[in-house]
Amino acid sequence: MSRLDDVRFSVLDLAPVRDDGTAAQALNSSLALARHVEGLGFERFWVAEHHNMDGIASSATAVLIGHLAGGTSRIRVGAGGVMLPNHSPLVVAEQFGTLDALYPGRIDLGLGRAPGADPFTARALRRDRLGSADDFPSDVEELQVLLGPRQPNQGVIAMPGMDSGVVLWLLGSSLFSAQLAAQKGLPYAFASHFAPRYMHDAIRIYRENFTPSETLQQPYVMLGVPLIAADSDARAEYLATTAYQRVLALLRGQSLVLRPPVESMQGRWLPHEQEAVGSFLGMALVGGPGKVRGQLEVLLEQTGVDELIFTSDLYEPGDRHRAFEILAGLR
């Protein structure tokens, strides 16, 4: 039996805004995609918190999750993730406790250690107190208490939130969260969709140090993977230029709106920029069905992960839908 038959597939969406589009259109496209992959049997649909970026409409992550959960019926919906340094753990517990009360058994809360924003934006998010990545372990612990059963003499409760069914995940692009997830016995998601460098080390550290918990008895690893699948290799290479342009804009500090694909990237980047974009997208699956299947089988053989969560920065919503149809058809 191929590993493709038992690995779970999920989607990570940033509600991308097109160069000719609006935030409303991006949010509607996200819901349409969530419904589409739910019909294809995908496990979960996550959105990520980013701020001060004109090409990403998922900044109010909990609000968007409520919209997505309300517009679907089965698929798990969650954050991949909430950047905990930006928020009070109590507010996060109340937001996701509310979501769990409305959509029981369907809400995931992935937690990130990085602010996900520049210092000026971080200050705007928490004017009275700047969170720090150094606070992350204690903030996670506080959040676990707020989402757990009420304790004797507990002075602060989250309502909704207390004793909820929200599933906590730790997210990471380095080794720190791998160690913390292992210590706490939580599921772990590695951001290989933009930072593949430490992927193998992070998986190894997590598995070797995993401590069973009430949440999880065995280690559970999910990897983020960029997906650009089309009906032919040539078509996929063409569509991939949208993703290349977006990463190039990120590296240059330019607008992140989605730009239409181009026939060639020649003349659009310098050699060192091409190399940097290639490194950023080092785990990307680009090709027609046969090529993507081969890439997937190699990845699963090398990592043995439990789940893959795919990003797909394609310009046309129809091309994104088709990419996930191709992926689902590989099983």
N, C-alpha and C positions, 0 to 999 in steps of 0.2 A: 504494500500500500504506500502510495506517495504521501510525503508529509503535507502536501497541499490538501489532502483529504481531511485532516484533523486540525489544522491550524485555523484560528479564528481570524476573520477579516473585519476591520473597522475603518472609520473615516475621521480624519482631523481636518476641520474646515476653519478658515480665517475670515469667512464672508468677504472674499476679495471684491474690491470695487474696480470696475473697468474704467479706462480713460474716458469713455463716452457715457459712463453710467452714474448712478447715484447710490447712496447708502441703502435707500429703500429697495432698489433693485437687487443689490447684493444680498440683503437679508431675505428677500423673497426667493432668490436663487438657492440660498442655503437650505431653506425649508423644502424646496422642491427636490434638492439633492438628498436630503434626509429621507424623504418619502420614497425616493427612487431606490436607495440602497437598502432601506427597510424591506422593500419588496424583493430585493435580491438576496435577502437572508443575512445581511451583515449584523454584527454583534452590537456595535455601539457607534454613536455619532457625537464627536466632541468638537467644541469650539474653544479658541484660545484667547486669553486676555492680552491685548496690546493697546498702547495708548500713543496719542500724538502721531499717528501714522495715517496718511490720507487714503491709503489703499486697503485698509483693514477696518471692517465695520463691526467686529466682534468685541469691542471694548467693554460694553456693559454685559459681561459674560452671563451672569445669572439671569438677567432679563431675557437674553436671547435663548438660553436653555429652556426657560419656561415656554417661550413661543414655539420652539422646536418640539418639545415634549407634547404640547397641546395639539400640534399638528400631525403627530404620529401616534401609533398605538402600541407598538411592541418594542422597538429598538431602544436600547439604553442610551441615555443622553447625558452629557456631562461636560466638564471643563478639562481641557488639556493644555494649559491649566489655568487656575487662579494663581496669580503671583502673590504669595502670602505676605512678603514685606510691604506690599501696598495697602494692606487692610488690617483692621482689627479682627482677631479670631472670632470674637463674639458676633460681629456683623456677618462674617462668612458663615458661621454656624446657623444663624437665623435665616439667611438667604437660602442656603441649601436644605435646611430643615423644612422651610416652607415648600420648596420644590419637591422634597420627598413626601410631604404630607399631601400634596396635590397629585403627584405621580409616583405612588409607592412602588418600590422595587425596581425603579428605572433610572435612578440618579447616581452618577459618579462624580466624585470631587478629586480631580488631579491637582496636586499642589506643586508649585515651582518655587525655587529658592531665589532666583534672580528677580529684580524689580521689573525687568522687561521694558524699561523706559530710561530716558536720559535723566540726569539729576534734577533738572528743572521740572520735568513732568512728574518725577517722583515726589518732589516737594509739593506740587499742586495737588497730588492725590492725597497726601497726608500732611496737611499744613501744620498740625500741632505736634506731630511726632514722626520723624522719618524712620521707617522700618529699616532693618539691616539684615543682610543675609546671615549674619552671625546669630540673629534671633530665631532663625528658622526652626531648629530643633525644639526650642521651648514653645514657639508658636504652634507647631504641630501638636505637641503634647497638650497644650491648652485647648486646641480645637478638638482633640480626641475626647477630652474630659467633657466639653460642652455638648458633643454629639452622643456621648455615652449615657448610661443610667445615672440618675440623680444620686449624688453621694450625700451621706450624713453631713449636716452643717455646711453644705455647698452654698456659698453666698451669692453666686451669679449663675443663672440658668439661661439657656437659649430656648425660647418658646415662639415658634416651633424650632425643633432641633434636638432637644433632649431626648435621648433614647431612640434616635431615628435609625433608619436603614441606609443612610448615605454611606457609600463605599469610598474609602479614602485610598488614593494612589499617590506615590511619590514619583515625581518626574525629574529627569536630570540630563545634562549634557556633559557632565564630568563624572568624577568618582564619588563625590561627597554624598549625594542622595542615594547612590547604590548602597553605600555602607549604612546609612540611616534607615533605608527601607528594609534592609536585611535585619538590622537590630530590632526594628519594631514589628517585623513579620507582616509587612504590607506589600501589595503588588507594586511592581516597578515598571515604569515606562521610560525607555531611553530615547533621546531626541536625535536619532541617527539621520532624520530627514534634513537636519542642517548642521550637525556636528558629529560626523561619523568617527572621528579620530580615536575616541576612547571607548568605542562600542564593546569590543571584545573584553577589555579589562573591566569595564563596568559590569557586564554580565557575569564574569567570573567572580568578582568580589561579592556581588549580590548573592550568588548561589552558594559560594563557599561559606559565607557568614550568616546565612539565613537562619533565623530563630522562629520556630512555629509560634503562632499566636491564635487568639480566638477568631481573628479575622481570616487567617490563612494558615493551612497546615504545611503546604509545600510552596517553594518559590514559584512565582508567576511573573514572566517577563513579556513585555510588549515592546516592539520596536516601531519607531516612526520611519516611514519609507516614502519618498516622492514617487509618484506614479504618473507616467505619461505613456499610456497605451492607446494604440489606434489600430485600424484594420491592416496597416502595413508598416514596415520599418520606416519607410520614407515619410509617410504621413506623420508618424510619431516624432521623427527628427525635426520636421517642420513645426509641429505644435510645441515642441520643447523650447523653441526660441522665446516664447512668452515667459517661461520660467527663467531662462538665462537672462533676459532683459530685467526681470524683477530682481534677481539676486545682484546683478550688476548695479542697478539703481540703489539697492541697499548698501553695497560696498562704497558707493560714491556719495551716499547721503542725500540721494535724490528722491523724488516722488515714487511711491510704491504702487501706484495704480497699475492695473494689468494693461499691458500693451499687446496689440495684435501680433500674431506670429509673422516672421519675415523669412524670406527665402534663404538668407545667409547672415550670419553674425560678423562676417568679415568686414573690417573697417569700423565696427561698433565697439570693439574692445581692444585694449592693448594686450600683449602676450601675458604679462603678469596678472592682468585682470581675468583673462580666460582661464589661467591656471587656478586662480582663487575661486572662480565660479565653479570650476570642475571639482575642486576640493569640497566646497560647500554642498554640492549635489552628488557627492561621491557614492551614495547608496541609491541613486535614482534608477528606477526601472523604466527604460525608454525603448519602445519597439512595438512590433506587432505581436499577436498572441503567442507565436512560437518562441520568439526571443524573450518575451517577458516570462513565459513559463520556465525557460532555462535559467534566467537570472534568479527567479524566485526559488527554484529548487536548490541552486548553489547557496543562496542566503540561508535557507532553512537548514541545509546540511551543515553549514558552518556554525550556526548559532543555536539551533534546536529550540527556538523561542516558542511561546504558547500562542502569541497573537501578533498580528501586524496591523498597524494603523497607518493609513495611506493619506498623504496630502496630494492634491492635484491642482496645480496652478495653470489651468487651461483657460483660454480667453472666452470661448463659446461654451455656455452651459451644456449644450448638446454634446460637445466633445467630452466634457467631464462625465456626463451620464454614460456615454459610450465606453469610456475608459474603464468604468467600474463594471459595466456589463461584460466586457472582455475578461476582466479579472475574475468575476464570478463564474464565467464559463470555463475557467481553467481547472476547476475541481473535477 
